[in-house]
């Protein structure tokens, strides 16, 4: 059993609504429903009465709700106890980062930070975007680094969280180079001969970005999905094998493009999308002051931002 299943179930009991709870838990409704079903499968009994509407608990669900509150309270209590005992955490910055950014952006960013700010001790948790956001919300990290797009935003309460824009990233289509050092596949493809497509899974943030590209594509793209994974690095390796077209962050393929192993599959640049790379922290308060080191680093990063960018990062979220 996973702790997040307990949190999902408690949220569902409190809202009485699958859609609302899924939104609060930063997950799609189908994924949220699957997690509730996973909890039920683990327990071996139904917790939700699915024969009625609105949502209602079964007798077993009422019993388990009280137990879930107690178990989660104990788990969180032990976690807080152990965290307070870890002196090292006061001098270490915990970062929650999506997998792709952990491989492409973070290494160079940390190097640049140490050149200007000074030596840093950091602990990185590479996760999917949903779980990375949850780490920040649940107090499991000091900083969250993630992608952001206005049409697929990371919805964090601006009264509770601060944000800085650290950079921008383009998501584009790439394919392996042929012997002439040209892309082996080129968009948009033809209806009679769709191009082999290497896709993200539906729960991947970059997959949702690709969905936006495809929805806006003019002319329409003709693609035949041959493979899918939630990892950009996995799609890159498949593209290098010549298995098809993959939409990849520009920073993930810098070396391969320079070495003429991969090339853009959209010759005129018509099919791409730009995302912001954002850094979030929980705003310090009297009851939750946070680490002094994090506050010092945040002040440094804020001072490094262009003045116009500093103003816009606060106002754009409201």
C-alpha positions as CSV (number, residue, x, y, z in Angstrom):
1,X,0.0,0.0,0.0
2,X,1.2,3.5,-0.8
3,X,0.7,6.5,1.5
4,X,-0.8,8.5,-1.3
5,X,-3.7,6.0,-1.5
6,X,-4.6,6.9,2.1
7,X,-4.4,10.6,1.2
8,X,-6.6,10.1,-1.9
9,X,-9.2,8.2,0.1
10,X,-9.4,10.8,2.9
11,X,-9.7,13.6,0.2
12,X,-12.5,11.7,-1.4
13,X,-14.4,11.3,1.9
14,X,-14.0,15.0,2.6
15,X,-15.1,16.2,-0.8
16,X,-17.6,13.4,-1.7
17,X,-16.6,14.1,-5.3
18,X,-14.1,12.2,-7.5
19,X,-13.5,15.1,-9.9
20,X,-12.9,17.6,-7.1
21,X,-10.6,15.3,-5.2
22,X,-8.6,14.5,-8.4
23,X,-8.1,18.2,-8.9
24,X,-7.0,18.8,-5.4
25,X,-4.6,15.8,-5.6
26,X,-3.1,17.2,-8.9
27,X,-4.0,14.0,-10.9
28,X,-6.5,13.2,-13.7
29,X,-9.8,11.7,-12.6
30,X,-9.1,8.3,-14.3
31,X,-5.8,8.1,-12.5
32,X,-7.4,9.1,-9.2
33,X,-10.1,6.4,-9.7
34,X,-7.5,3.8,-10.4
35,X,-5.6,4.7,-7.2
36,X,-8.8,4.3,-5.1
37,X,-9.4,0.9,-6.8
38,X,-5.8,-0.1,-6.0
39,X,-6.5,0.7,-2.3
40,X,-9.7,-1.4,-2.4
41,X,-7.8,-4.2,-4.1
42,X,-5.1,-4.1,-1.4
43,X,-7.7,-4.2,1.3
44,X,-9.8,-6.8,-0.4
45,X,-13.1,-4.9,0.0
46,X,-15.1,-2.1,-1.5
47,X,-14.8,1.3,0.2
48,X,-17.0,3.2,-2.2
49,X,-20.6,2.4,-3.0
50,X,-20.7,2.8,-6.8
51,X,-24.4,2.0,-7.1
52,X,-25.4,5.5,-5.8
53,X,-24.8,9.1,-6.6
54,X,-23.4,11.3,-5.0
55,X,-20.4,9.3,-3.8
56,X,-21.2,7.4,-0.6
57,X,-19.0,5.1,1.6
58,X,-19.7,1.5,2.2
59,X,-19.8,0.3,5.9
60,X,-16.2,-0.9,5.4
61,X,-15.4,2.6,4.0
62,X,-16.7,4.3,7.2
63,X,-14.6,2.0,9.4
64,X,-11.5,2.4,7.2
65,X,-11.8,6.2,7.1
66,X,-11.1,6.5,10.9
67,X,-8.2,4.0,10.6
68,X,-6.8,5.9,7.6
69,X,-6.7,9.2,9.5
70,X,-4.9,7.5,12.4
71,X,-2.4,5.7,10.2
72,X,-1.6,8.8,8.2
73,X,-1.2,10.8,11.3
74,X,1.3,8.3,12.7
75,X,3.2,8.2,9.4
76,X,3.5,11.9,9.2
77,X,4.4,12.2,12.9
78,X,7.3,9.7,12.5
79,X,8.5,11.5,9.4
80,X,8.5,14.9,11.1
81,X,10.3,13.4,14.1
82,X,13.0,11.9,11.9
83,X,13.4,15.0,9.9
84,X,13.9,17.2,13.0
85,X,16.6,14.7,14.1
86,X,18.5,15.0,10.8
87,X,20.9,17.9,11.5
88,X,22.2,17.5,7.9
89,X,18.9,18.6,6.5
90,X,19.5,22.1,7.8
91,X,22.5,22.5,5.5
92,X,21.1,20.5,2.6
93,X,18.6,21.7,0.0
94,X,16.1,19.1,-1.1
95,X,15.0,19.5,-4.7
96,X,12.0,17.8,-6.3
97,X,12.6,17.7,-10.1
98,X,10.9,16.0,-13.1
99,X,13.1,13.3,-14.6
100,X,14.0,15.3,-17.8
101,X,15.1,18.5,-16.0
102,X,17.1,16.4,-13.6
103,X,19.2,15.2,-16.5
104,X,19.3,18.3,-18.7
105,X,18.9,21.5,-16.6
106,X,19.9,20.8,-13.1
107,X,23.6,19.8,-13.5
108,X,24.5,23.1,-15.4
109,X,22.2,25.1,-13.1
110,X,23.9,23.8,-9.9
111,X,27.3,24.5,-11.4
112,X,26.4,28.1,-12.2
113,X,24.9,28.5,-8.7
114,X,28.1,27.3,-7.1
115,X,30.1,29.8,-9.2
116,X,28.0,32.7,-7.9
117,X,26.4,31.7,-4.7
118,X,29.0,29.3,-3.3
119,X,29.2,25.6,-2.5
120,X,25.9,23.8,-2.0
121,X,24.8,20.5,-0.5
122,X,21.8,19.3,-2.4
123,X,19.6,16.2,-2.5
124,X,17.7,15.6,-5.7
125,X,14.5,13.6,-6.1
126,X,13.8,12.8,-9.7
127,X,10.0,12.2,-10.1
128,X,7.1,12.8,-12.5
129,X,5.6,16.3,-12.4
130,X,2.6,15.3,-10.3
131,X,4.7,13.6,-7.6
132,X,7.3,16.4,-7.6
133,X,4.5,18.9,-7.0
134,X,3.2,16.7,-4.2
135,X,6.6,16.7,-2.5
136,X,6.5,20.5,-2.2
137,X,2.8,20.5,-1.1
138,X,3.4,17.8,1.6
139,X,6.7,19.3,2.8
140,X,8.9,16.7,1.4
141,X,11.3,19.1,-0.3
142,X,12.5,22.7,-0.1
143,X,12.3,23.6,-3.8
144,X,10.3,22.4,-6.8
145,X,11.7,22.8,-10.2
146,X,9.4,22.0,-13.1
147,X,8.0,23.0,-16.5
148,X,5.1,25.4,-16.9
149,X,2.8,26.3,-19.7
150,X,-0.3,28.5,-19.5
151,X,-2.5,25.8,-21.0
152,X,-1.1,23.1,-18.7
153,X,-0.3,25.1,-15.6
154,X,1.1,23.8,-12.3
155,X,-1.6,25.1,-10.0
156,X,-0.1,26.1,-6.7
157,X,-1.7,28.7,-4.4
158,X,0.1,32.0,-4.9
159,X,-0.7,33.1,-1.4
160,X,1.4,30.2,-0.1
161,X,4.1,29.6,-2.7
162,X,6.8,31.9,-4.3
163,X,7.9,31.4,-7.9
164,X,10.8,32.4,-10.1
165,X,11.3,31.8,-13.9
166,X,14.7,30.3,-14.4
167,X,14.6,29.7,-18.2
168,X,12.6,28.5,-21.2
169,X,12.6,25.3,-23.1
170,X,11.3,24.4,-26.5
171,X,9.7,21.0,-27.2
172,X,10.2,20.0,-30.8
173,X,10.1,17.0,-33.1
174,X,13.3,15.1,-33.8
175,X,14.3,12.1,-35.9
176,X,17.5,10.2,-36.6
177,X,19.7,11.5,-39.3
178,X,20.2,9.4,-42.5
179,X,23.5,9.0,-44.4
180,X,23.0,12.5,-45.9
181,X,22.7,13.9,-42.4
182,X,19.0,14.8,-43.0
183,X,16.1,13.6,-40.8
184,X,14.9,10.2,-41.8
185,X,11.4,11.3,-41.1
186,X,9.9,14.7,-41.7
187,X,6.6,16.2,-40.6
188,X,3.7,16.4,-41.4
189,X,3.6,13.0,-43.1
190,X,0.7,11.8,-45.3
191,X,-2.6,10.3,-44.5
192,X,-1.8,7.3,-46.8
193,X,1.6,6.9,-45.1
194,X,1.6,8.1,-41.5
195,X,5.0,8.6,-39.8
196,X,6.1,6.3,-37.0
197,X,5.5,8.1,-33.8
198,X,7.3,7.7,-30.5
199,X,4.8,8.9,-27.8
200,X,4.7,9.9,-24.2
201,X,2.2,8.0,-22.0
202,X,-1.0,9.9,-21.2
203,X,0.1,10.7,-17.6
204,X,3.3,12.4,-18.6
205,X,3.5,16.2,-18.5
206,X,5.4,16.4,-21.8
207,X,2.8,14.2,-23.3
208,X,0.2,16.8,-22.6
209,X,2.5,19.4,-24.2
210,X,2.6,17.2,-27.3
211,X,-1.2,16.9,-27.3
212,X,-1.3,20.7,-27.5
213,X,1.1,20.8,-30.4
214,X,-1.0,18.1,-32.3
215,X,-4.3,19.9,-31.5
216,X,-2.9,23.2,-32.9
217,X,-1.1,21.7,-35.9
218,X,-1.9,23.2,-39.2
219,X,-1.7,21.3,-41.5
220,X,-2.6,18.3,-39.4
221,X,0.1,15.7,-38.6
222,X,-0.2,12.1,-39.8
223,X,1.4,9.9,-37.2
224,X,1.2,6.2,-36.3
225,X,1.9,5.6,-32.6
226,X,4.5,2.8,-32.4
227,X,5.9,3.2,-28.9
228,X,5.2,5.0,-25.7
229,X,6.9,5.7,-22.4
230,X,6.8,8.5,-19.8
231,X,10.5,9.2,-20.1
232,X,11.9,11.7,-22.6
233,X,15.3,9.9,-22.4
234,X,13.6,6.7,-23.4
235,X,12.1,8.3,-26.4
236,X,15.4,9.9,-27.4
237,X,17.1,6.4,-27.4
238,X,14.3,5.0,-29.6
239,X,14.7,8.0,-32.0
240,X,18.4,7.4,-32.2
241,X,17.6,3.8,-33.2
242,X,15.7,5.2,-36.1
243,X,12.3,4.0,-34.8
244,X,10.4,7.1,-35.5
245,X,9.7,10.8,-34.6
246,X,9.8,12.0,-31.0
247,X,9.0,15.4,-29.5
248,X,11.9,16.2,-27.1
249,X,13.0,19.1,-25.1
250,X,15.8,21.0,-26.9
251,X,18.2,20.7,-24.0
252,X,17.8,16.9,-24.0
253,X,19.2,16.5,-27.6
254,X,21.8,19.3,-27.8
255,X,24.8,16.9,-28.1
256,X,23.0,14.5,-30.5
257,X,22.0,17.4,-32.8
258,X,25.5,18.8,-32.8
259,X,26.9,15.4,-33.7
260,X,24.4,15.0,-36.5
261,X,22.8,12.0,-34.9
262,X,19.4,13.6,-34.6
263,X,17.8,16.5,-36.6
264,X,14.7,18.5,-36.3
265,X,11.8,16.7,-38.1
266,X,9.9,20.0,-38.5
267,X,11.9,21.8,-41.2
268,X,10.0,25.2,-40.9
269,X,9.5,25.1,-37.1
270,X,5.7,25.0,-37.3
271,X,5.2,22.3,-34.7
272,X,6.8,23.2,-31.4
273,X,5.8,24.7,-28.1
274,X,7.8,26.7,-25.5
275,X,7.6,26.1,-21.8
276,X,9.0,28.0,-18.8
277,X,11.3,26.4,-16.3
278,X,10.0,27.5,-12.9
279,X,11.3,27.2,-9.4
280,X,8.8,27.2,-6.5
281,X,9.2,27.3,-2.7
282,X,6.7,27.5,0.2
283,X,6.6,31.1,1.3
284,X,8.2,31.4,4.8
285,X,5.8,32.1,7.7
286,X,6.0,32.5,11.4
287,X,4.9,28.9,11.9
288,X,6.9,27.4,9.0
289,X,10.0,29.6,8.6
290,X,11.9,27.0,6.5
291,X,15.6,26.6,6.2
292,X,17.8,29.7,6.5
293,X,19.9,28.3,3.6
294,X,16.9,28.1,1.3
295,X,15.9,31.7,2.2
296,X,19.5,32.9,1.5
297,X,19.5,31.0,-1.9
298,X,16.1,32.4,-2.8
299,X,17.2,35.9,-2.1
300,X,20.3,35.4,-4.3
301,X,18.2,33.9,-7.2
302,X,15.7,36.7,-6.9
303,X,18.4,39.3,-7.1
304,X,19.8,37.7,-10.2
305,X,16.5,38.0,-12.0
306,X,16.0,40.9,-14.4
307,X,13.8,43.5,-12.6
308,X,11.0,43.1,-15.0
309,X,11.0,39.3,-14.7
310,X,10.8,39.6,-10.9
311,X,7.7,41.7,-11.1
312,X,6.0,39.5,-13.6
313,X,6.6,36.2,-11.8
314,X,4.5,37.4,-8.9
315,X,1.8,39.1,-10.9
316,X,1.4,36.5,-13.6
317,X,0.1,33.9,-11.2
318,X,-2.7,36.0,-9.8
